[in-house]
Structure formats: C-alpha cells, structure tokens
C-alpha cells in the first residue's frame, strides 16, 4: 500500500509510522500542531526542544520534509521583515492525512491548549510567534 509519502526513502506505511513516531520527530510534529498558526519558525522549534541541539532539530525537520510529512513555507521577498523569521514549517496536506489515518492527531486540540499556557517564553519567541506568516496556499 503506497501512501505517496516517504517515497524519497522508499518507506512502507509501517516504516513511516515508526519514522514519524521517533521521539524527536514526533515532538517536532506535535510542536507544529500546537503552534497557534501551525507554522512555527526554526527558532521556535529549537526553543520548544531545549534538550535537543539546534542541529538535531534542523536535521529531523529536514528528514520530515524529505518524507513528505512536513513542508517548508517561506514568505515572499516583499513580505519579509528584518529581524523576523521568513521560513516556517507546517504539516503537508499528505502528512496531515497520513497522521489522521493512523490516529496520530488525536491530541491536536490538547496540544494547542497546553501551548497557550506556556508563560515563560523568551521575548524573542513571543516576537517570532507574532511574525507575519505566509497565507495558506
């Protein structure tokens, strides 16, 4: 059964479930789901995973992109503002469908509620949360 995902690495459904639910990758998927716009920047993902190095966060986001679960979304040149992020990460339509099909989105609303209660966010993170985001394409 082909999902249309993971083709870069030739994964079957069972392998893709295992791949997505690896601890760091699943944390990143959950970070995307819990973000108010479901479009966090790399900095926000790094801040939400303080026990993981920035390089590891980047590496796992790239793996999720390669597998088709996550997509990178960028602001157009005319929308970019100095001092603000311009690249963001979201679930791809296929990634969301795959996660729904395998009941891996069950906690989405709870994750968003938990995120909204985080009160000790660094000033830069609050600034980045409020940065302009690309419109849905």
C-alpha positions in Angstrom: 0.0 0.0 0.0 1.6 3.3 -1.1 0.8 6.4 0.8 2.5 8.9 -1.5 4.7 9.7 1.4 8.2 8.6 2.3 9.0 7.9 -1.3 12.4 9.6 -1.0 13.4 6.8 1.4 11.1 4.1 -0.1 9.2 3.6 3.2 6.2 1.4 3.6 3.3 2.5 5.9 4.6 0.6 8.9 8.1 2.1 8.5 6.7 5.6 8.0 4.7 5.3 11.2 7.8 4.2 13.1 9.8 7.0 11.4 7.3 9.7 12.4 6.9 8.5 15.9 10.6 8.5 16.7 10.9 10.7 19.8 12.4 13.9 18.4 10.5 13.8 15.1 7.2 13.2 16.9 7.9 16.0 19.3 8.5 18.3 16.2 5.3 17.2 14.6 3.5 18.0 17.9 5.2 21.4 18.1 3.9 22.2 14.7 0.4 21.1 15.7 0.4 23.1 19.0 1.7 26.3 17.4 -1.1 29.0 17.2 -0.7 29.2 13.4 0.6 25.7 13.0 3.6 27.4 11.3 6.5 27.7 13.7 9.9 29.0 12.7 13.1 27.0 13.2 13.9 29.2 16.3 10.5 28.4 17.8 11.1 24.7 17.2 14.5 24.9 18.8 13.1 26.8 21.9 10.4 24.1 22.3 13.1 21.4 22.4 15.7 22.7 24.8 17.1 19.2 25.5 17.9 18.7 21.7 20.7 20.5 19.9 19.7 23.1 17.3 21.5 21.0 14.7 19.4 17.9 15.6 16.2 19.8 15.4 17.2 21.0 11.9 18.3 17.5 10.9 15.0 15.9 11.9 12.8 18.7 10.3 14.7 18.0 7.1 14.0 14.3 7.4 10.3 15.0 7.9 10.4 17.3 4.8 12.1 14.6 2.8 9.5 12.0 3.9 6.7 14.4 2.8 5.2 14.8 6.3 6.3 18.4 6.8 6.7 21.3 4.3 8.8 24.4 4.4 6.8 27.6 3.8 8.6 30.9 3.1 7.4 34.5 3.0 7.7 36.2 -0.3 10.6 38.7 -0.6 8.1 41.6 -0.4 6.7 40.3 2.9 10.0 39.7 4.7 10.8 42.0 7.6 14.3 42.5 9.1 14.7 40.8 12.5 11.8 38.4 11.9 11.8 34.8 10.5 10.7 34.2 7.0 10.8 30.4 6.8 8.2 28.3 8.6 7.3 24.7 8.9 3.8 23.1 8.6 2.3 19.7 8.1 1.9 18.9 4.4 -1.6 18.0 3.3 -0.4 14.5 2.7 1.3 14.4 6.1 -1.8 15.6 7.9 -3.9 13.0 6.1 -1.4 10.2 7.0 -1.4 11.3 10.6 -5.2 11.4 10.7 -5.5 8.0 9.0 -3.2 6.5 11.7 -4.8 8.3 14.7 -1.7 10.4 15.4 -3.6 13.7 15.5 -5.9 12.8 18.4 -4.2 15.3 20.8 -4.1 18.3 18.5 -6.6 20.4 20.5 -5.0 19.5 23.8 -1.5 20.4 22.4 -2.8 23.8 21.4 -4.3 24.4 24.9 -1.0 23.4 26.6 1.0 25.7 24.3 -1.3 28.6 25.1 -0.5 28.2 28.9 3.3 28.5 28.5 4.0 31.7 30.3 7.8 31.9 30.4 8.6 32.1 26.7 11.6 34.2 25.8 10.9 37.6 24.4 12.3 36.6 21.1 10.0 33.6 20.9 6.9 35.8 21.6 8.2 38.2 18.9 8.6 35.3 16.4 5.1 33.9 17.2 3.7 37.3 16.2 5.8 37.5 13.0 4.0 37.7 9.7 3.2 34.2 8.3 2.6 33.1 4.7 -1.1 32.9 3.7 -2.4 29.4 3.0 -1.6 28.5 -0.5 
